[in-house]
Amino acid sequence: MSAAKLPNVVIPRTIRLHYEPFTKHFKGFEDVEAVRGIFGPRTRAVLRSLKVEFFSSKWGYMGVSDEDGHLVVSTHYLRTGNRRDIYLDVVHELVHVRQFKEGKELFPEGFNYPDAPTEIEAYRVCIAEGRRLGITDRDLFKYLKVEWMDEDDLRKLARNVGVKAPPKSKRKKSKNG
């Protein structure tokens, strides 16, 4: 590549991120039995110290930074997502917060998403919470569906976390193929 001379501009390379306290926006989670099960007696202290970074994008939901363990949340998802799914996602991501604090690799190499031990643990906690709320396996299966997994991976994840998948739909082949 040739060395083109750029105009005299300033491009920031390191930006200080803006974090908000988790408990300023997500209230009542310290009293949720599933969340207390994640953090134990330190639940209130962990949630008080947890930071959230909000981002504005039509893509993405929420996750945990593998750099420092803070929560990263799409404001679009908060505005437009199903309230029940958002609740289960928060529970799921709080498991990842604990995993990060324990020194676990959140994105372990050598695992596909439905087989990653960190994902299986996080989904098992939020699936148990979903069942406690009375959510059916059919709806929990729909909850597991995300755009980065194909049908086989979705079924594998469901199997790995104990969700009964609905029967595969039998599509009739037309005469033309």
C-alpha positions in Angstrom: 0.0 0.0 0.0 1.4 3.4 -0.9 1.9 6.0 1.8 -0.8 8.6 1.0 -0.5 11.9 2.8 -3.6 12.6 4.8 -4.9 16.0 5.5 -4.1 17.6 8.8 -6.9 16.1 10.9 -7.1 14.8 14.4 -8.5 11.3 14.8 -8.9 10.1 18.4 -7.5 6.7 19.1 -8.4 6.2 22.7 -11.9 7.3 23.9 -13.0 7.4 27.5 -16.2 5.5 27.6 -19.2 6.8 29.5 -20.6 4.4 32.1 -23.8 4.6 34.1 -24.5 2.7 37.4 -26.5 -0.5 36.7 -28.8 0.3 39.7 -29.6 3.7 38.3 -31.5 2.1 35.4 -32.2 -1.5 36.3 -34.1 -1.5 39.5 -35.2 -4.4 41.7 -32.8 -7.0 40.3 -31.1 -7.2 43.7 -34.3 -8.8 45.0 -34.7 -11.3 42.3 -34.1 -14.8 43.6 -32.3 -15.9 40.4 -29.9 -12.9 40.6 -29.3 -13.6 44.3 -28.4 -17.1 43.2 -25.8 -15.8 40.8 -24.0 -13.5 43.3 -25.0 -14.8 46.7 -24.7 -12.5 49.7 -22.7 -10.0 47.7 -25.6 -9.3 45.3 -26.4 -5.8 46.3 -22.7 -4.8 46.4 -22.0 -6.3 43.0 -25.0 -4.6 41.4 -24.1 -1.3 43.0 -20.6 -1.4 41.6 -21.7 -2.8 38.1 -21.4 -0.2 35.3 -23.5 -0.1 32.1 -22.5 1.3 28.8 -25.4 2.2 26.6 -25.1 2.3 22.8 -27.5 3.3 20.1 -27.8 0.8 17.3 -30.6 -1.2 15.6 -28.3 -4.2 15.8 -27.4 -6.0 19.0 -29.0 -6.6 22.3 -26.7 -6.7 25.4 -23.5 -8.3 26.5 -20.6 -8.1 28.9 -17.3 -6.5 28.0 -14.5 -9.0 28.0 -12.1 -6.2 28.9 -13.5 -5.1 32.2 -16.8 -6.9 32.8 -19.2 -4.0 32.4 -22.6 -4.5 30.8 -23.1 -3.2 27.3 -26.8 -2.5 26.3 -28.5 -1.4 23.1 -30.9 1.5 23.8 -32.8 0.4 20.7 -33.3 -3.1 22.2 -34.5 -1.6 25.4 -37.0 0.5 23.5 -38.3 -2.1 21.1 -37.6 -5.6 22.6 -40.0 -7.8 24.4 -40.0 -6.9 28.1 -39.8 -10.6 29.2 -36.9 -11.3 26.8 -35.0 -8.2 28.1 -35.6 -9.4 31.7 -34.2 -12.8 30.9 -31.3 -11.3 29.0 -30.3 -9.2 32.0 -30.3 -12.3 34.2 -28.3 -14.1 31.5 -25.7 -11.3 31.2 -25.4 -11.1 35.0 -24.2 -14.7 34.9 -21.5 -13.5 32.5 -20.6 -10.6 34.9 -20.0 -13.2 37.6 -18.0 -15.4 35.2 -15.8 -12.5 34.3 -15.2 -11.7 37.9 -14.2 -15.3 38.4 -11.6 -15.0 35.7 -13.5 -17.2 33.2 -13.0 -16.6 29.4 -16.3 -15.3 28.2 -15.6 -16.2 24.6 -13.6 -19.4 25.0 -11.8 -20.5 21.8 -12.6 -23.9 20.4 -16.4 -23.8 21.1 -19.3 -23.0 18.9 -21.9 -20.7 20.6 -24.3 -23.5 21.6 -21.5 -25.5 23.1 -19.6 -22.8 25.0 -19.7 -23.6 28.7 -20.2 -19.9 29.7 -23.2 -19.7 27.4 -24.7 -23.0 28.6 -24.3 -21.8 32.3 -25.9 -18.4 31.6 -28.8 -19.9 29.6 -29.5 -22.5 32.2 -29.9 -19.8 34.8 -32.2 -17.6 32.7 -34.2 -20.7 31.5 -34.8 -21.8 35.1 -36.0 -18.2 35.8 -38.2 -18.4 32.8 -39.7 -21.6 34.0 -40.3 -20.2 37.4 -42.2 -17.4 35.7 -44.4 -20.0 33.9 -42.9 -19.6 30.4 -43.5 -22.7 28.3 -40.7 -24.7 26.6 -42.2 -23.6 23.3 -41.7 -19.9 24.2 -38.3 -20.6 25.8 -37.3 -22.2 22.5 -38.4 -19.0 20.7 -36.4 -17.0 23.2 -33.2 -18.9 22.4 -33.5 -18.1 18.7 -31.0 -15.5 17.6 -29.9 -14.5 14.1 -26.3 -15.8 14.5 -27.5 -19.4 15.0 -29.0 -21.6 12.3 -31.7 -24.2 13.1 -29.3 -27.0 14.0 -27.3 -24.8 16.4 -30.6 -23.5 18.0 -31.7 -27.1 18.6 -28.3 -28.0 20.0 -28.4 -25.1 22.4 -31.9 -26.0 23.4 -30.7 -29.6 24.1 -27.7 -28.3 26.0 -29.8 -26.1 28.3 -32.7 -28.5 28.8 -35.4 -26.8 26.6 -37.6 -29.2 24.7 -37.6 -28.1 21.0 -40.8 -28.4 19.0 -40.8 -31.0 16.3 -39.1 -30.0 13.1 -41.5 -28.7 10.6 -42.0 -31.0 7.6 -42.0 -29.0 4.5 -43.6 -30.6 1.5 -41.6 -30.5 -1.6 -43.3 -29.0 -4.6 -43.3 -30.8 -8.0 -40.8 -28.2 -9.2 -38.2 -28.9 -6.5 
